[in-house]
Amino acid sequence: MRSRLERRIEKLWYGRSTVVWMLLPLAWLFGLLVRSRRMAYRHGWFRVRRCSVPVIVVGNVTTGGTGKTPLVGWLVDWLQQQQLKPGIISRGYGGNYAGQPRLVVEGDTAAEVGDEPLLLARSTGVPVCIG
């Protein structure tokens, strides 16, 4: 169940409200921070890590209800049909695990690892790592 604050923010985000105009300076500040961060990476001030395998990131600015989990399930199925061996990495949102990254295993609960990582581990059969 979503909190009142979440519902209010979503209503402001998608609705037409004068409050949105008050948030405009924050949007400009956020844009400045994003550009500064990109510049830091471009100039080598922040370190980039290269992965030895291809990575597909599934995400967006909207929380919940946009189809990210079903898309990940579909991608896993499609990649397996291409004779590839995908794995899934998740924050484990909704779970209370706060240790080092670890694999979701049989016997884990949604309260521990999050409902989406647990669902994806059970439905796809591929390794799911949370952290």
N, C-alpha and C positions, 0 to 999 in steps of 0.2 A: 504494500500500500504506500502510495507516494505521500509525502508531507505536504502540508498547506503551502509552505514556501516554494517547494518544487512546482506545484500547480500554478501558483501565482507568477513565478518567473516564466514558466512556459506560456501562460496567457499573455504576459507582457511581450514575450519574444515573438509570438505568432500573431498577436492582435495589433490593432492600431490604437496607440495610446500616446498621450503627451508625455508620459513617463519615459518612453523610449527616447525622446529627444533629450531628456536629462541625462541619459546614459551615453550620449554621443561623445562627450569628452573622455569617458572611460574607454570607449572604442578607439579613439585616437591614441590614447596612451598605450593601449594594448598593441595597436599597430606599430607604434614606435618601438616597443619592446621586442616584438617579433622581428622587425627589420634589424634591430641591433643584434639580436641573437644570430640571425642569418649571416650578418656581416662578420661576427666573431668566428663562425665556422669557416666562412670563406677565406678569412685571413689567417686561419690556423690557430687562433687563440683558444678555441674549443677543440678537443680531440674527436676525431671521427673513428668509429669502429667499423671495420669491414667484416661482413659475414662471409663464410666460406660456401654458403648455400644461398639460393635465391629466397627473398622474403617478400610476402604479399601482406600489406597492412590493410585491415578492414576496420574502418572507424569513421566517425564524423562528429560534428559538434552537438548533435542531438542525442540525448540520453534515452535509451529504451524505445522500443516500438517501431524502429525503422527497418528491421529485417537483417541486422548484422549477423545474428546467430544462425538463422537459416542460410544466409549467404555463405558463411564459413562452412557449414555442413555440406552445402552444394559444391563449394570449391574443393573440399577434401575428396568428395566422391569423384569429381571430374579429374582431379590430379591423379587419383588412383587408377582411373580408366586410362590415363596417359602413361601408365606403368611407373609413376613416381611414388615416393614414400613421404607424404606430408606429415607434419606435426603441427600442433597448435600451441601458441604462447598466449597467455591471458593474464590480466592483472588479478583475476580472482575476485572481481567486484561482488560485494554482497557476502563474501566469506570473512571469517575472522582470523585466517592464517596470516601471520606477519613475519615469518622466518625467511630463510634463504629460499630462492626458487626451488620448487620441487614438482615431481610428477603427481598428477591426480591418479590415485590407485583405487582398486575395488575396496569398498568399505568406507571411503570418504563420504562425508555428508555435505549437503549444500551449505550448511552453516559454517563448515570448515573452509571449503574451497570455492564457494560461490555456486549458484545454480547453473549458470551458463557453462562454465568449464566442466562441471559434472555432467550436464546434459550432453555436451559435445564429446566428452570422453566415452560415455556409454553408447551414444548413437553412431559415432564414427569408427570407434575402435582404434583410433590412432593415438599416439602419445600426446597428452595435454599437460603442459607445464604452467604452473602459476607462480607469481612472485611479484 
